[in-house]
């Protein structure tokens, strides 16, 4: 039984990688970031003080990001709880034994403020700083 669960999780993680790093999702994130880039024209770093507006934009990004992830998981026939359990099990494995741990850490990290800020800095045209 555990092997069947592992095989299902492995298949889901492979599809997740293809989905999140596919052109459609990446283009959606990039277009969204470009639409909000002017709010980050000063190119704030993690050491800078951040405005409430930055936090509101981050919350909006996070909601979109989570909706994409939840939509994908649901479309695969998985519940949120089942997905989270599979992720925790994969992340608990030794790094050498975890085939998908790296990609899960990347996807998890994308929801963190510092990664969001990096995305926003990348889309601000260089002449705007």
C-alpha positions, -999 to 999 in steps of 0.1 A, spaced: 0 0 0 28 24 9 44 18 -25 12 27 -43 10 60 -23 46 68 -30 41 61 -67 10 84 -67 29 111 -49 59 108 -72 36 111 -102 19 142 -86 53 158 -78 65 153 -114 33 169 -128 36 197 -102 71 205 -115 60 205 -151 30 227 -141 48 253 -120 77 257 -143 57 255 -175 52 285 -197 16 292 -187 22 296 -150 55 314 -154 39 338 -179 10 344 -155 34 352 -126 56 374 -148 26 394 -162 12 399 -128 46 411 -115 50 435 -144 16 449 -137 27 457 -101 63 466 -108 59 504 -105 51 499 -68 87 485 -64 105 511 -86 128 520 -56 140 484 -56 137 478 -19 159 451 -4 152 429 26 172 453 47 150 482 38 118 492 55 88 480 34 56 499 30 22 486 38 15 487 1 43 462 -5 28 439 20 -7 442 4 8 434 -30 26 404 -15 -7 392 0 -23 395 -34 5 376 -50 3 349 -23 -34 345 -28 -29 341 -66 0 317 -60 -20 295 -35 -50 295 -58 -28 282 -86 -14 255 -64 -47 245 -49 -63 244 -84 -36 221 -96 -38 198 -66 -76 196 -70 -74 190 -107 -52 160 -100 -79 146 -77 -60 152 -45 -72 170 -14 -52 197 3 -46 175 34 -34 145 13 -11 168 -7 4 184 24 10 150 40 28 137 9 49 169 8 58 165 45 67 129 39 89 137 9 106 167 27 113 145 58 134 121 37 172 124 37 181 148 9 199 121 -10 168 98 -8 143 125 -18 138 126 -55 114 156 -53 125 174 -21 144 201 -40 115 211 -62 92 211 -32 115 234 -14 117 257 -44 79 258 -47 76 264 -9 102 291 -11 83 309 -39 57 318 -13 81 335 10 84 373 10 121 374 1 115 354 -31 85 376 -39 107 406 -35 133 391 -58 107 385 -84 95 421 -82 131 434 -84 136 414 -116 107 429 -134 114 465 -125 130 481 -155 166 490 -147 161 527 -155 134 531 -128 157 528 -97 
